[in-house]
Amino acid sequence: MAKVNIDGKEYEFDDLSDKAKANLVSLQFVQGELKRLDAQVAVFKTAEVGYVRELKNELDNGESN
């Protein structure tokens, strides 16, 4: 049987009520989506740094013209 750990306490998945199982599945979905969104934020922050760098370079080059 699969065990789940909630706040340091282990439970047998098959022994959980249907409502608890549904909540666990929903929780796992939300946690997965949060990880996905965190990864997207990291990509956007990396892009932001690159755009700022390129903008500064462009502005510095424009001042010398």
N, C-alpha and C positions, 0 to 999 in steps of 0.2 A: 504494500500500500504506500501511496505517496504521503509524505509528511509536509506540513506547512508550518512555518515558524512565524508567530505573531508576537511581537514584544518579548522575545526570548522564550516563549512557551511553544512547545511543539504540539500539533494536532494532526490526527489522521484525517486526510482529506475526505475519505469515504464515510467518516463518522460525522462530518459536518451536516447541518441541516441544509435543505435546498436553498433557503434564503442566505445562509452563510456562504454556501458555494457560489451563489450568484454574485454576492458582494465581493468575494475574493476574485472572481473572474473580472468583475468591473474594475476592481482595484489594480489588478495586473495590467489591464488594458490602459488605464490612466497612467500608470507608472511607465509603461512602454511609450505612450504618447509624449510624456514629459521628457523622456530620454531623447526621443526623436526631435522634439522642439529645442532641447538644449544643443543638440548637434547642429540644427539649423542656425541657431543664434551664434554659435561659434563660427560658422561659415560666413554669416553676415558681418560679424565683427572683423573677421579677417579681411573681407572685401572692403569694409569701411576704412581700415588702416591703409590698404592699398590705394583707395581713391583719394584719401587725404594726402598721402605721400605724392601721388601723381599731380594733384591739384597744386600743392606747394611747389613742386618742381616746375610746373607750367607757369605759375605766377612769378617765380624767381627768374625764369628764362624770359618772360615777357617784360620784366622791368629792365632788363639789359638791352632790349631792342629800341 
